[in-house]
């Protein structure tokens, strides 16, 4: 079983120092739930419809390609990162 590993920027760590104990515990619980869901991803992904301007989508696809990442994988990665902050 793969373990989830989270990387934090120094700026983010500084921001976290300002959190209360309750906020820290809430973050850890939310992260645990998210990591558990990711590890048990035998659930099928849900197909959604999303309107995006064509030039933005093309730019996003090209940038993902430059980084060697499928663009939909990158979208999901960004959604996950944003959701756990």
Secondary structure as the mmCIF struct_conf table of DSSP 4:
data_model
#
loop_
_struct_conf.conf_type_id
_struct_conf.id
_struct_conf.beg_label_comp_id
_struct_conf.beg_label_asym_id
_struct_conf.beg_label_seq_id
_struct_conf.end_label_comp_id
_struct_conf.end_label_asym_id
_struct_conf.end_label_seq_id
HELX_LH_PP_P HELX_LH_PP_P1 UNK A 2 UNK A 4
HELX_RH_AL_P HELX_RH_AL_P1 UNK A 10 UNK A 16
TURN_TY1_P TURN_TY1_P1 UNK A 17 UNK A 18
BEND BEND1 UNK A 19 UNK A 19
HELX_RH_AL_P HELX_RH_AL_P2 UNK A 21 UNK A 39
TURN_TY1_P TURN_TY1_P2 UNK A 40 UNK A 42
BEND BEND2 UNK A 43 UNK A 43
HELX_LH_PP_P HELX_LH_PP_P2 UNK A 44 UNK A 47
HELX_RH_AL_P HELX_RH_AL_P3 UNK A 54 UNK A 66
TURN_TY1_P TURN_TY1_P3 UNK A 67 UNK A 68
HELX_RH_AL_P HELX_RH_AL_P4 UNK A 71 UNK A 83
TURN_TY1_P TURN_TY1_P4 UNK A 84 UNK A 84
#
